[in-house]
Amino acid sequence: MIIALAGNPNVGKSTVFNALTGLKQHTGNWPGKTVTSARGFFETKHFSCELVDLPGAYSLTPHSAEEEVTRDFLLEENPDAVIVVCDASCLERNLLLALQVSFHCPSVMLCVNLMDEAAKKGIHIDLALLEKLLGFPVSGTAARQRQGLAELSGRLDHLLLEKKQREKDSLQKTPLPSPDQLATAASSIASQVTFLENADYRKKDRKLDKILTGRYTGFLAMLLLLSLIFWITVTGANYPSSLLSQLFLMLEEGLSHLLSKLQVSPLLSDFLLEGVFRVLSWVVSVMLPPMVIFFPLFTLLEDSGYLPRIAYNLDYYFQKCRACGKQALTMAMGFGCNCVGVLGCRIIDSPRERLIALLTNSFVPCNGRFPILVTLIALYFTGPGGSSFFGKAASSLLAALCLTGFLLLGVLMTFLASRLLSATLLKGMPSSFVLELPPYRRPQILKVILRSLLDRTLSTLRRALCAAVPAGALLWCMANLTVDSRSLLSIAASFLDPFARLMGLDGVILLSFLLGMPANEIVIPIMLMTYLEQGSLQEINDPNLLRAILSENGWSLGTAVCTCLFTLFHWPCLTTLLSIKRETGSLKWTAAAFLLPTLFGVLLCILFAQTAAFFLPAP
């Protein structure tokens, strides 16, 4: 049996889906659409069922690609039954879709979810009366606590047994009422079955919203939360990153002994270990710990209902840029991984506004660029912070604030680039969209960690590792192949040096960014490898030694600032570019996504370098 699962966004529909299907599920895209399809399998007493989790929709009159998919599936695929999930605390709004579905599909049942949260707010639903008024089965659940699922499965089983009779009865149904009539009916039914202990049950949410979405306090709250998240990420990633680095070093030594025993030639052994394996291990040890920390924190904000508030706060400014307010959400995703942010642009309905979000997503730095910024901030802006606990804590806090400042610059440039695109290549007015502010909820910590690890961290790491293998091979070849006793790395750096100097950089820095395109985590190791004329990536943990090496090669405070600016604004990583190509199907827009942030970075670096030359001392 094919069972469709429909409902408004933010009603816990995916939680019901996961609770019923468990691990028996698979995902993909709807044919011809970038909207995600989720399907899973479960069994009732008498039937084996395939459950199709339809995209969230407010009505069967589509205003987005998601609602279009839901409408087409329900009206054209003729599922054996439809379960419409609704939020017990927002019954009236949710019933509109349920009534529409009931007039089109013969076998329908209503799942009133989040009964536990409604009870906490003093909201009680008379499910028996609701079923009588609707004329089709109603079941109450609290899917997060797995309550009511057995009853839901039993009611569905009974509904499927009566399927033929319901199909016969459906032929005698009256024509579909008008939207106004359906809205009136939904309001009337909800008022009859809903009983409130406290009419002001949303008081707590309203108080929080006054702070988190206030005209001034909203932005202060965003800034504090952003600083806190990056402080936790920066501070928490140091130890596991060092541990992983030591672990991979031991593994490299073991592999070296193994290849020696297998009598592999020294040249091939160096290529595999110092080239491919060392780049892979560097990417994992530097990239994995921040992602493991950042993605769960980001998902906690998402699960708690705060992310839509960020979109609400920034909507006015994106509208001023003639872009979509939903771009705030995709921009926030980009802080974790620009590739994830690019895929998240699917939530934007307008093709024009989706392109603007795609082309500007890399203006905010992802986790891969954090190590560069954090390293340079520690070396040139905050200092080591001393040996005491308070000294280190103050230094890490100052580093987080500096990092937040750079990230805010990225946000400002996102607005500027969006406005520039909407006035030139992508002219047009901003479209309207529905932005729902869901109730605040207590996040499910374990599920959040599991979901962020599986859905974001591991998939992002897998894509980065696929890009790191050829990067490691290319780096080793350029570092070890020579022409007139000069490595290809040194020759390429000398070629780029004149233009790089104009930007306040040098040829080595610019070349490191180019070769670090597969994974930004290896940019600083490439710099050190080239400066020290070594044949493999170099790791230097002593900040004093690292600064001494950079100073010997002409670095100053101005160089550090320009490098940070170019870290913020340069081409997206290879994985993100491939995702943009896949999403747009166009080499032209992929090239635009490469050139746009790069032009911003080059111009900002030149402007700063030429201005700073009059004020900052030479190295």
Secondary structure as UniProt FT lines:
FT   STRAND          2..7
FT   TURN            9..10
FT   HELIX           13..21
FT   TURN            22..23
FT   STRAND          25..29
FT   TURN            31..32
FT   STRAND          36..43
FT   STRAND          48..53
FT   HELIX           65..76
FT   STRAND          81..87
FT   HELIX           88..90
FT   HELIX           91..104
FT   STRAND          108..113
FT   HELIX           115..120
FT   TURN            121..122
FT   STRAND          123..125
FT   HELIX           127..134
FT   STRAND          138..140
FT   HELIX           143..145
FT   HELIX           149..161
FT   HELIX           163..170
FT   TURN            171..172
FT   HELIX           179..193
FT   STRAND          194..196
FT   TURN            199..202
FT   HELIX           203..212
FT   TURN            215..216
FT   HELIX           217..261
FT   TURN            262..263
FT   HELIX           266..270
FT   HELIX           271..277
FT   HELIX           278..304
FT   HELIX           307..320
FT   TURN            321..322
FT   TURN            325..326
FT   HELIX           327..336
FT   HELIX           338..344
FT   HELIX           345..347
FT   HELIX           351..360
FT   HELIX           361..363
FT   HELIX           367..369
FT   HELIX           370..377
FT   HELIX           378..382
FT   HELIX           389..423
FT   TURN            424..426
FT   HELIX           445..452
FT   HELIX           453..457
FT   HELIX           458..480
FT   STRAND          482..483
FT   TURN            484..485
FT   STRAND          486..487
FT   HELIX           488..502
FT   TURN            503..504
FT   HELIX           507..515
FT   TURN            516..518
FT   HELIX           520..522
FT   HELIX           523..531
FT   TURN            532..533
FT   HELIX           543..552
FT   TURN            553..554
FT   HELIX           557..568
FT   HELIX           574..584
FT   HELIX           587..612
FT   TURN            613..615
//
